[in-house]
């Protein structure tokens, strides 16, 4: 375990901005590397697997011990493609672990308390043929069957709800109470504008609204 090294983009202490745990002080471990290139990605600096600094698991543990929270968020990039994710989660067993993922790869046997899944709609990619790369229903299905989860869809326009419904219909036994909609935004002005659209959709279809406190509190500033 101690010799495993992981490409870490950054480790920082902040407030969880999204999902049902929004507002909870949490330590973020951002793993570098993501096979996708979403149009609205707010962490492009973590997209390349080479963008991080190689840290051993003991170095990671040493850093997170500084922060007064039991809540850890493993984010990215796409953490589920990290070869040493199993070892990292095992080493963090005394913490509450959220893994933030696009839901494109299932990994068995992880110690994970909450899979925070953000399946990509066509507003994330450039051409229709990208769909099979950005949305993998079989992998998504396995994740929601094997872990506690929340599913957050990024909404750009009201019409995106059609794809949300189509995606949900393809998933067996998904709990609609765990589905959230959140505005696509990197700036407060976009968040406010699209937030109104999203709130209307949430009321109409009964999904929860996910805030994005990292935008409203800190303007999406890195490390906040
Ligand atoms: S999946 Fe996440 S990290 Fe990867 S490109 Fe899309 S928004 Fe960025």
Boltz pocket constraint, residues with backbone or C-beta under 6 A from the ligand:
constraints:
  - pocket:
      binder: B
      contacts: [[A, 34], [A, 35], [A, 36], [A, 37], [A, 38], [A, 40], [A, 41], [A, 42], [A, 43], [A, 44], [A, 47], [A, 76], [A, 77], [A, 78], [A, 102]]
      max_distance: 6.0
